[in-house]
């Protein structure tokens, strides 16, 4: 059971179940439990738990008030477990009579239901959290251009439909009405995945001449600069010729759980020591600045071991939204699961980047 899949299903109005709470309790995944509790609390739903000996042993050490608040517990569950009884009483837990038909579907059926849904991946849902990193990279790559220049030179506008005329003053783009060719296309679109798909395209006319494409994520007219896609692509190709698109995803942490682990400026600075983007170099770049190691055949294992020892410390320093409302659920999920990766996630980052790159290129 993966919390990212649960979050994606929640975006399709599918709620977590008691099986999710049981699984995360038995595996002592407290951040995942907190997220499940938040989703259920927002929906004003509770789930019914049938107690087992293993579950009873874990609950006093794993649950908090938020979990207890979204769970109804079998009334006979504490008869032979004094520690559990004291804990649940202190939390004002709700007890119910549990019949066999009250139990949620088993895990296999729930998994099958999730797999049958057409879900947008959590990585894609979180992609828009990388806008500031993209602008930072563009700035450091000299790929930002003045909006005054864009308004004076753009020949065609592409505006996301729901952000049409009422927010973007087309009159300020002086050549669009009388030119309206694809010589210089300017996009106004807040979607990072749409930006990536456009960046991956070749922009040439039928005679092979290079066309200009610029992009603004913020629809408001007051912005001062836009990203020049050709300049950005050229800079990325210089930095990482073989995998420039994947390098962009990595540095900007697009759909990746490394937003707090390292910032774009630091990543670019440390990248000077590397020439190839691969799994080993990703680990070295992310973890060498934090942990002292000796270059050797076992350096990767040593870096991962040291990170594993400190991972909880990193999460404890994370600043979470204090008021949990529908507006902050996305941010809470982002802070919980896209700030610092697990060791397993670090070990699989290169494969994850490649998979997302294929999807976002549209290939």
C-alpha positions as CSV (number, residue, x, y, z in Angstrom):
1,X,0.0,0.0,0.0
2,X,1.5,3.3,-1.1
3,X,0.4,6.6,0.4
4,X,1.0,8.3,-3.0
5,X,-1.5,6.0,-4.6
6,X,-4.0,6.7,-1.8
7,X,-3.5,10.4,-2.3
8,X,-4.1,10.0,-6.1
9,X,-7.3,8.0,-5.4
10,X,-8.4,10.7,-2.9
11,X,-8.2,13.2,-5.8
12,X,-10.7,11.0,-7.6
13,X,-13.0,11.1,-4.4
14,X,-11.9,7.6,-3.2
15,X,-11.2,7.6,0.6
16,X,-8.7,5.5,2.6
17,X,-10.1,2.5,4.5
18,X,-9.5,0.7,7.7
19,X,-7.1,-1.7,5.9
20,X,-4.9,1.3,5.2
21,X,-4.9,2.3,8.8
22,X,-4.2,-1.3,9.9
23,X,-1.3,-1.7,7.4
24,X,0.4,1.6,8.3
25,X,-0.1,0.9,12.0
26,X,1.5,-2.6,11.8
27,X,4.4,-1.2,9.8
28,X,4.7,1.9,12.1
29,X,4.5,4.4,9.3
30,X,3.4,7.4,11.3
31,X,3.5,10.1,8.6
32,X,1.3,7.9,6.4
33,X,-1.1,7.4,9.3
34,X,-1.3,11.2,9.8
35,X,-2.1,11.7,6.1
36,X,-4.8,9.1,6.1
37,X,-6.4,10.6,9.2
38,X,-6.3,14.1,7.6
39,X,-8.1,12.8,4.5
40,X,-10.8,11.0,6.5
41,X,-11.2,14.0,8.9
42,X,-11.7,16.4,6.0
43,X,-14.4,14.0,4.5
44,X,-16.0,13.7,8.0
45,X,-15.8,9.9,7.8
46,X,-14.7,7.2,10.2
47,X,-13.7,3.7,9.6
48,X,-14.2,0.6,11.8
49,X,-11.3,-1.4,13.1
50,X,-11.5,-5.0,14.1
51,X,-8.7,-5.6,16.7
52,X,-6.0,-8.2,16.5
53,X,-3.3,-9.1,19.0
54,X,-0.6,-7.6,16.8
55,X,-2.6,-4.4,16.1
56,X,-3.3,-4.0,19.8
57,X,0.4,-4.1,20.6
58,X,1.2,-1.4,18.1
59,X,-1.6,1.1,18.7
60,X,-0.4,2.7,21.9
61,X,3.0,3.4,20.4
62,X,1.9,4.6,16.9
63,X,-1.5,6.3,17.1
64,X,-2.2,9.9,18.1
65,X,-5.4,11.9,18.6
66,X,-5.9,12.4,14.9
67,X,-5.9,8.7,14.2
68,X,-8.2,7.9,17.1
69,X,-10.6,10.6,15.9
70,X,-11.3,8.9,12.6
71,X,-11.6,5.3,13.9
72,X,-14.4,3.3,15.5
73,X,-13.0,0.4,17.5
74,X,-14.5,-3.0,18.3
75,X,-16.0,-2.8,21.8
76,X,-14.5,-6.0,23.0
77,X,-11.0,-5.2,21.8
78,X,-9.5,-4.1,25.1
79,X,-10.8,-6.9,27.3
80,X,-7.4,-8.6,27.6
81,X,-5.0,-5.7,26.9
82,X,-4.7,-3.3,29.8
83,X,-2.1,-1.0,28.0
84,X,-4.5,-0.6,25.0
85,X,-7.5,0.0,27.3
86,X,-5.7,2.8,29.2
87,X,-4.4,4.4,26.0
88,X,-7.8,4.4,24.2
89,X,-9.6,5.7,27.3
90,X,-7.1,8.6,27.5
91,X,-7.9,9.5,23.9
92,X,-11.7,9.3,24.3
93,X,-11.9,6.6,21.6
94,X,-15.2,5.6,20.1
95,X,-16.2,1.9,20.6
96,X,-18.8,0.0,18.5
97,X,-20.1,-3.5,18.1
98,X,-18.5,-4.9,15.1
99,X,-20.2,-7.5,12.9
100,X,-18.5,-9.4,10.1
101,X,-20.3,-7.3,7.5
102,X,-18.9,-4.1,9.0
103,X,-15.4,-5.1,8.0
104,X,-13.9,-3.3,4.9
105,X,-13.0,-5.2,1.8
106,X,-9.8,-7.1,2.1
107,X,-6.5,-5.7,0.9
108,X,-6.5,-7.6,-2.4
109,X,-9.9,-6.3,-3.4
110,X,-9.0,-2.8,-2.4
111,X,-5.8,-2.9,-4.4
112,X,-7.7,-4.2,-7.4
113,X,-10.2,-1.3,-7.1
114,X,-7.4,1.2,-7.0
115,X,-5.7,-0.4,-10.0
116,X,-8.9,-0.2,-12.0
117,X,-9.2,3.5,-11.5
118,X,-7.6,5.9,-13.9
119,X,-5.4,7.8,-11.5
120,X,-3.1,10.8,-12.0
121,X,0.2,9.9,-10.3
122,X,1.1,11.8,-7.2
123,X,4.3,12.9,-8.9
124,X,2.3,14.6,-11.6
125,X,-0.1,16.1,-9.1
126,X,2.9,17.6,-7.2
127,X,4.7,18.8,-10.4
128,X,3.4,22.3,-10.0
129,X,5.3,22.6,-6.7
130,X,8.5,23.1,-8.7
131,X,7.6,26.4,-10.4
132,X,10.0,28.4,-8.2
133,X,12.8,25.9,-8.8
134,X,12.2,26.2,-12.5
135,X,12.5,30.0,-12.4
136,X,15.6,29.7,-10.3
137,X,17.2,27.4,-12.8
138,X,16.2,29.6,-15.7
139,X,17.6,32.6,-13.9
140,X,20.9,30.9,-13.3
141,X,21.0,29.7,-16.9
142,X,20.4,33.1,-18.3
143,X,17.1,31.8,-19.8
144,X,14.8,34.5,-18.3
145,X,13.7,37.3,-20.7
146,X,12.0,40.6,-20.0
147,X,8.2,40.6,-20.4
148,X,8.5,44.0,-22.0
149,X,10.5,42.3,-24.8
150,X,8.0,39.4,-24.9
151,X,5.0,41.8,-25.2
152,X,6.8,43.7,-28.0
153,X,7.9,40.7,-30.0
154,X,5.5,37.8,-29.5
155,X,3.5,36.9,-32.6
156,X,1.1,34.4,-31.1
157,X,-0.4,33.8,-27.7
158,X,-1.4,30.4,-26.2
159,X,-3.4,30.9,-23.0
160,X,-4.9,28.2,-20.9
161,X,-8.6,28.4,-21.5
162,X,-9.8,29.2,-18.0
163,X,-7.3,32.1,-17.7
164,X,-8.5,33.9,-20.9
165,X,-9.2,37.6,-21.5
166,X,-10.4,38.5,-18.0
167,X,-6.9,38.0,-16.5
168,X,-4.5,38.5,-19.4
169,X,-4.5,41.8,-21.3
170,X,-3.9,40.7,-24.9
171,X,-3.7,44.4,-26.0
172,X,-0.3,44.6,-24.4
173,X,1.1,42.0,-26.9
174,X,1.4,44.6,-29.7
175,X,2.2,42.3,-32.7
176,X,-0.3,39.5,-32.1
177,X,-3.2,41.0,-34.0
178,X,-1.3,41.9,-37.1
179,X,1.3,39.1,-37.2
180,X,-0.3,36.0,-35.5
181,X,2.3,33.7,-37.0
182,X,4.3,31.1,-35.0
183,X,7.5,33.0,-35.2
184,X,7.4,33.7,-31.5
185,X,4.8,31.8,-29.5
186,X,4.2,32.9,-25.9
187,X,2.4,30.6,-23.5
188,X,0.5,31.7,-20.3
189,X,-0.2,28.5,-18.5
190,X,0.4,27.5,-14.8
191,X,0.9,23.8,-15.6
192,X,4.5,22.5,-15.2
193,X,3.7,19.3,-17.1
194,X,2.4,21.3,-20.0
195,X,5.6,23.4,-19.9
196,X,7.7,20.2,-19.9
197,X,5.8,18.7,-22.9
198,X,6.4,22.0,-24.8
199,X,10.1,22.1,-23.9
200,X,10.6,18.6,-25.2
201,X,9.3,19.6,-28.7
202,X,11.4,20.8,-31.6
203,X,10.4,24.4,-32.5
204,X,11.3,24.9,-36.1
205,X,9.2,26.1,-39.1
206,X,8.8,24.2,-42.4
207,X,12.1,25.6,-43.6
208,X,14.0,24.5,-40.6
209,X,14.3,27.9,-39.0
210,X,14.3,28.1,-35.2
211,X,11.2,29.5,-33.7
212,X,11.0,31.3,-30.4
213,X,8.9,30.0,-27.5
214,X,8.5,31.8,-24.1
215,X,6.5,30.8,-21.1
216,X,4.9,32.5,-18.0
217,X,3.4,30.4,-15.2
218,X,1.7,33.3,-13.5
219,X,-1.2,34.6,-15.5
220,X,-1.1,38.1,-13.9
221,X,0.1,40.9,-16.2
222,X,2.4,42.3,-13.5
223,X,5.2,39.7,-13.9
224,X,8.5,41.1,-15.1
225,X,10.1,38.0,-16.9
226,X,9.3,34.8,-18.7
227,X,11.3,31.7,-19.4
228,X,12.8,31.4,-22.9
229,X,12.5,27.7,-23.8
230,X,15.3,27.6,-26.4
231,X,17.8,29.3,-24.1
232,X,16.9,27.0,-21.2
233,X,17.2,23.9,-23.4
234,X,20.6,25.0,-24.7
235,X,21.9,25.6,-21.1
236,X,20.6,22.2,-20.0
237,X,22.3,20.5,-23.0
238,X,25.6,22.1,-22.0
239,X,25.2,20.9,-18.4
240,X,24.1,17.3,-19.2
241,X,24.2,16.5,-23.0
242,X,23.0,12.9,-22.8
243,X,20.0,13.5,-20.4
244,X,19.2,17.2,-20.5
245,X,15.4,16.7,-19.9
246,X,16.0,14.2,-17.0
247,X,18.5,16.6,-15.6
248,X,15.9,19.4,-15.5
249,X,13.5,17.1,-13.7
250,X,16.2,16.2,-11.2
251,X,17.5,19.7,-10.4
252,X,14.0,21.2,-10.2
253,X,12.8,18.1,-8.2
254,X,9.7,17.8,-10.4
255,X,7.6,15.1,-8.9
256,X,10.6,14.1,-6.7
257,X,10.8,13.9,-2.9
258,X,14.0,16.0,-2.6
259,X,12.6,19.5,-2.3
260,X,14.1,20.1,1.1
261,X,17.1,17.8,0.7
262,X,18.9,20.1,-1.7
263,X,18.1,23.4,-3.5
264,X,18.7,24.0,-7.2
265,X,21.7,26.4,-6.7
266,X,23.5,23.8,-4.6
267,X,22.7,21.1,-7.0
268,X,24.2,23.1,-9.9
269,X,27.3,23.9,-7.9
270,X,28.0,20.3,-7.0
271,X,27.1,19.0,-10.5
272,X,30.4,20.5,-11.8
273,X,32.1,17.4,-10.4
274,X,30.0,15.1,-12.5
275,X,29.4,14.5,-16.2
276,X,26.8,11.7,-16.3
277,X,23.4,11.5,-14.8
278,X,22.9,8.1,-13.3
279,X,21.8,6.4,-10.1
280,X,25.2,6.4,-8.4
281,X,25.9,10.1,-9.2
282,X,22.5,11.1,-8.0
283,X,23.2,9.6,-4.6
284,X,26.7,11.1,-4.4
285,X,25.4,14.6,-5.4
286,X,22.6,14.6,-2.9
287,X,24.3,13.0,0.1
288,X,28.0,13.8,-0.1
289,X,27.5,17.4,1.1
290,X,25.7,16.1,4.2
291,X,27.8,13.1,5.1
292,X,31.6,12.7,5.2
293,X,32.7,9.5,3.4
294,X,35.8,8.2,1.6
295,X,35.6,7.5,-2.1
296,X,35.6,3.8,-2.4
297,X,33.6,0.8,-3.7
298,X,31.3,0.9,-0.7
299,X,30.8,4.7,-0.7
300,X,27.2,4.5,-2.0
301,X,26.2,2.0,0.8
302,X,27.9,4.1,3.4
303,X,26.1,7.3,2.2
304,X,22.7,5.5,2.3
305,X,23.4,4.0,5.7
306,X,24.2,7.4,7.1
307,X,21.2,9.0,5.6
308,X,19.0,6.2,7.0
309,X,20.3,7.0,10.4
310,X,19.3,10.6,10.1
311,X,16.1,10.5,8.0
312,X,13.8,11.0,11.0
313,X,15.8,14.0,12.1
314,X,15.2,15.6,8.7
315,X,11.4,15.0,8.9
316,X,11.2,16.4,12.4
317,X,12.6,19.7,11.1
318,X,9.9,20.0,8.4
319,X,7.4,22.8,8.9
320,X,3.9,21.5,8.3
321,X,0.7,23.6,7.8
322,X,-0.7,24.3,11.3
323,X,-4.3,24.6,10.1
324,X,-5.4,21.6,8.2
325,X,-8.1,22.6,5.8
326,X,-9.0,21.5,2.2
327,X,-6.6,24.3,1.0
328,X,-3.7,22.9,3.0
329,X,-4.2,19.2,2.3
330,X,-2.1,19.3,-0.9
331,X,0.6,21.3,1.0
332,X,0.6,18.9,3.9
333,X,1.0,16.0,1.6
334,X,3.8,17.8,-0.3
335,X,5.7,18.6,2.9
336,X,5.2,15.1,4.3
337,X,6.3,13.1,1.2
338,X,8.1,15.4,-1.2
339,X,10.6,17.1,1.1
340,X,12.9,14.3,2.1
341,X,13.0,10.9,0.5
342,X,13.2,7.5,2.1
343,X,16.3,5.4,1.5
344,X,14.2,3.2,-0.9
345,X,13.2,6.3,-2.8
346,X,16.7,7.5,-3.1
347,X,17.8,4.1,-4.4
348,X,15.1,4.3,-7.1
349,X,15.3,8.0,-8.1
350,X,17.0,7.5,-11.5
351,X,14.3,5.0,-12.6
352,X,11.6,7.3,-11.3
353,X,13.0,10.3,-13.2
354,X,13.2,8.3,-16.4
355,X,9.7,7.0,-16.0
356,X,8.3,10.4,-15.4
357,X,10.3,11.9,-18.2
358,X,8.7,9.5,-20.7
359,X,5.2,10.4,-19.5
360,X,5.8,14.2,-19.4
361,X,7.4,14.2,-22.9
362,X,4.3,12.5,-24.2
363,X,6.3,9.6,-25.5
